[in-house]
Amino acid sequence: MRVLITGANGQLGYDLRKAFAAEDVIPASHADLDVTDDAAVKEKLRATRPDVVINSAAFTRVDDCETEEQKAFAVNALGVLHLARQCQALGAVLAQISTDYVFTGEHGRPNREDDPPNPPNVYGASKLAGENFARAYCARHFVIRTSGLYGVAGSSGKGGNFVETMISLAKTGQPIRVVNDQVLTPTYTADLATAIRELLRTNQYGQYGQYGQYGVFHLTNSGACSWFDFARMIFQLMGSNAKLSAISSPEYGAPARRPTCSVLENCKMRTNGLPVVRPWQDALATYLRERGNR
Ligand SMILES: NC(=O)c1ccc[n+]([C@@H]2O[C@H](COP(=O)([O-])OP(=O)(O)OC[C@H]3O[C@@H](n4cnc5c(N)ncnc54)[C@H](OP(=O)(O)O)[C@@H]3O)[C@@H](O)[C@H]2O)c1
């Protein structure tokens, strides 16, 4: 299977390259392929003829999206349109990586694949537009929504990840304030990349018929916590006595509004008999061990 990965130097892109190493992988970093360039997308896909395109490229700086709306929609929406059109023309599968931020989550329960999206901010709105382009333009599409990513490569867009930020802050000895009113599922990109490989295999082996298995999937580690609980678990696993306290989102005052509950119930993975991804605490413990060995 020939797999083209966009955003290949990003946090998830790095682990996707590892997870698909046994396949014929074409890694396309931002420098190799700018998804906002329609002609470049056409040329790249026609030259390489992938069976599957995994689009992990995105403008991921949520707060900056509020003031850089055009860029957010150019990358996160029109970029997907460009890829979807070429995938459809070539008969390729498009796996579009999307986000829990398409939900505001005010109902306070995990969001299911069939819940109506209602993004709380520009980033979420641009990612939702990208989802819609994937669905409208490419019959053989997976829209894979995930949440709270961290991985060994760190987010190239954000210059790190939440775990590394917490570890750095703890080293300063300063008090650390983290929001306790936003609930998510922290997800390790290595686990996500492996689960994406399993999901795409259902298509490869034709288990579910020509179109049966395509559509929207929620894919995260299991369980849920607030950002504060996440930080507390990082310090507990590291044996750190960081000065951590809980604050509310209004006290933190981020420019972009965040969902109150962006937990994604992985209903379709379960009902299609695909493996449940391990609890977030176990994944975090593995990440902390692996980063220690680097
Ligand atoms: N991070 C999270 O917590 C989170 C949560 C839910 C969903 N997601 C989604 O998961 C996916 C992967 O996120 P991530 O954490 O791996 O983010 P990341 O590390 O910021 O990776 C995104 C990659 O996209 C590249 N990129 C940006 N603009 C591009 C363009 N116009 N053309 C081609 N590539 C471009 C970036 O390159 P440069 O850095 O060189 O610009 C970067 O390598 C994204 O779709 C994101 O929306 C992320």
The ligand as a Tripos MOL2 file, in Angstrom:
@<TRIPOS>MOLECULE
LIG
   48    52     1     0     0
SMALL
NO_CHARGES

@<TRIPOS>ATOM
      1 N1         -2.2690   18.8590   18.6860 N.am      1 LIG1
      2 C1         -3.4570   18.5140   19.1870 C.2       1 LIG1
      3 O1         -3.6720   18.5430   20.3980 O.2       1 LIG1
      4 C2         -4.5470   18.0620   18.2540 C.ar      1 LIG1
      5 C3         -5.7820   17.6940   18.7860 C.ar      1 LIG1
      6 C4         -6.7820   17.2400   17.9300 C.ar      1 LIG1
      7 C5         -6.5450   17.1560   16.5700 C.ar      1 LIG1
      8 N2         -5.3470   17.5480   16.0620 N.ar      1 LIG1
      9 C6         -5.1180   17.4310   14.6200 C.3       1 LIG1
     10 O2         -4.1310   16.4410   14.4310 O.3       1 LIG1
     11 C7         -3.3630   16.7380   13.2710 C.3       1 LIG1
     12 C8         -1.8820   16.6910   13.6140 C.3       1 LIG1
     13 O3         -1.5960   17.6540   14.6190 O.3       1 LIG1
     14 P1         -0.1560   17.7740   15.2690 P.3       1 LIG1
     15 O4         -0.3180   17.9090   16.7200 O.co2     1 LIG1
     16 O5          0.7450   16.7110   14.7010 O.co2     1 LIG1
     17 O6          0.2470   19.2050   14.6980 O.3       1 LIG1
     18 P2          1.6590   19.7820   14.2270 P.3       1 LIG1
     19 O7          2.7810   19.1200   14.9590 O.co2     1 LIG1
     20 O8          1.5210   21.2640   14.2890 O.co2     1 LIG1
     21 O9          1.7480   19.2940   12.7240 O.3       1 LIG1
     22 C9          1.0510   19.9040   11.6790 C.3       1 LIG1
     23 C10         1.9840   19.9220   10.4960 C.3       1 LIG1
     24 O10         1.3280   20.5580    9.4000 O.3       1 LIG1
     25 C11         2.2980   21.3540    8.7360 C.3       1 LIG1
     26 N3          1.6410   22.4040    7.9580 N.ar      1 LIG1
     27 C12         1.1590   23.5960    8.3780 C.ar      1 LIG1
     28 N4          0.6670   24.2880    7.3400 N.ar      1 LIG1
     29 C13         0.8430   23.4950    6.2370 C.ar      1 LIG1
     30 C14         0.5470   23.6540    4.8670 C.ar      1 LIG1
     31 N5         -0.0180   24.7760    4.3870 N.pl3     1 LIG1
     32 N6          0.8600   22.6470    4.0160 N.ar      1 LIG1
     33 C15         1.4560   21.5150    4.4750 C.ar      1 LIG1
     34 N7          1.7750   21.3150    5.7670 N.ar      1 LIG1
     35 C16         1.4690   22.2970    6.6330 C.ar      1 LIG1
     36 C17         3.1650   21.9150    9.8320 C.3       1 LIG1
     37 O11         4.4110   22.3050    9.3060 O.3       1 LIG1
     38 P3          5.1290   23.6590    9.8410 P.3       1 LIG1
     39 O12         5.1970   23.5420   11.3310 O.co2     1 LIG1
     40 O13         6.4380   23.6280    9.1560 O.co2     1 LIG1
     41 O14         4.2340   24.7890    9.3850 O.co2     1 LIG1
     42 C18         3.2760   20.7020   10.7610 C.3       1 LIG1
     43 O15         4.3890   19.9040   10.4410 O.3       1 LIG1
     44 C19        -3.8850   18.0820   12.7570 C.3       1 LIG1
     45 O16        -4.8320   17.8330   11.7530 O.3       1 LIG1
     46 C20        -4.5840   18.6820   13.9600 C.3       1 LIG1
     47 O17        -5.6110   19.5690   13.5620 O.3       1 LIG1
     48 C21        -4.3280   17.9830   16.8700 C.ar      1 LIG1
@<TRIPOS>BOND
     1     1     2 1
     2     2     3 2
     3     2     4 1
     4     4     5 ar
     5     4    48 ar
     6     5     6 ar
     7     6     7 ar
     8     7     8 ar
     9     8     9 1
    10     8    48 ar
    11     9    10 1
    12     9    46 1
    13    10    11 1
    14    11    12 1
    15    11    44 1
    16    12    13 1
    17    13    14 1
    18    14    15 2
    19    14    16 1
    20    14    17 1
    21    17    18 1
    22    18    19 2
    23    18    20 1
    24    18    21 1
    25    21    22 1
    26    22    23 1
    27    23    24 1
    28    23    42 1
    29    24    25 1
    30    25    26 1
    31    25    36 1
    32    26    27 ar
    33    26    35 ar
    34    27    28 ar
    35    28    29 ar
    36    29    30 ar
    37    29    35 ar
    38    30    31 1
    39    30    32 ar
    40    32    33 ar
    41    33    34 ar
    42    34    35 ar
    43    36    37 1
    44    36    42 1
    45    37    38 1
    46    38    39 2
    47    38    40 1
    48    38    41 1
    49    42    43 1
    50    44    45 1
    51    44    46 1
    52    46    47 1
@<TRIPOS>SUBSTRUCTURE
     1 LIG1         1 GROUP 0 **** ****
